[in-house]
Amino acid sequence: MKKISLAIAILFSINISTIGAENNSTNTSSVRYVKAPRFARPLVEKWISEYAKTQPGVEFQIAKGNQNQGNIDLNIVFDNQNTNPEDFSHIIYFGEFAVLPITASGSEAAKVLEGKHLNSKKLKQLYFFNDDFDEEVKKNKQFERLVIYSGSNASSVASSFAHNFGEESSNFRGKRISGDDLFLNTALSKDPLGVSFNALPNIFDLQSRHVKSGLTIIGIDVKKSLEDIFSDKVTLDDLITVLENGKVSEVAIERIGVSFNGADDAVSEFLDWVLTAGTKYNHEYGLLNLDNKLTQVQYEKVKTLLTAQK
C-alpha cells in the first residue's frame, strides 16, 4: 500500500512539474524584447509600464545588454546609427532627438570656450580632423589644447553629431569612449580639458528639467534672442519648443524610431499604441515630436501592418 501511495505521489509531482515548465515556457515565449540606447531607455520603460495597463496579457521588456540579437523583437534606432542593415527592414519613427556640444562646468575647457558663440565652421575645427578650413577659422589655436571625447559603439550619437557637419565619426579628434554615451559625461568630469557632446536626455536632469550638475552647454552661433536658450539658463522644455519650431544648423537633430524585421499582432498593436498614445511622453523624456506630415506617414505604415494581419 505504501509503495502504491509513493508511486501516485511521484506521478502527481511529475505532472505538476511538467505543467509548471509548460507555463514557464509559454510565459517566456510571450515576452517581446525591446533594445534601446540608454538615453531612450526611460521613455521605452514608460511605454512598457503604460501599455501593460491596457494590455495586461502582453509583456514587453527591455533587452539585456548581452542578449542575443535573434531574441530581440524591436530595436530603437536612428538614421545615422552605425548598425547592421538587416536591423532596418522596417522602421516606424516616433520622434527626434537633439545633440548639443558640452563640457564640464568650471573646467579649463569651459574657460577657453567661455563667451564664444561657435558657428558650424568653428565647431568642425574644434571636433574634427580637417585640413579644409579657411584662414579665419584656422587662427584659433586654443582649440588644439582641448581633448575631444566621442562615443564609439553602435548606439552612440557620435555619428549623428558628425553627419550634421558633413563629417564621418572616424574623423573626430581626441579619444574614443566605448560603452554608453553617459560615459562621455564621466570622461569630462575627469579631464579639465575635455569637450564632448550628448543627446538632451543625457545632458538634462529629467526631473528638474535643468542642465545636469557638472555640465555646461558650449555656446553656439545663434541670434541674440536665442542665446539664453542655448545656454545653461534654459529649461529642457523651452529648448525643445524652440528646436521644434525651427532647426538650428549647429544642432544635430535626428529621427528616432522602432525597427523590426517582422511583426505579429502583439508587436503591430504595440506600435500602433506608441504612435497614438506613447508619443505624448516624448517631451517628458527629452525627445522632440515629429512634424505632422511625417507623423501621418508613420500612422499609414502601422495601419498597413495591422490590415495585413487581418
Secondary structure by P-SEA (a helix, b strand, c coil): caaaaaaaaaaaaaaaaaaaaaaaaaaaaabbbbbbcccaaaaaaaaaaaaaaacccbbbbccccccccccccccccccccccccccccbbbbcbbbbbbbbcccccaaaaaaccccccaaaaaaacccccccccccccccccccbbbbbbcccccaaaaaaaaacccccccccccccccaaaaaaaaaacccccccccccccccccccccccccccccccccccccccccccccaaaaaaaaaacccccbbbbbbbbbbccccaaaaaaaaaaaacccccccccbbbbccaaaaaaaaaaaaaaaaaac
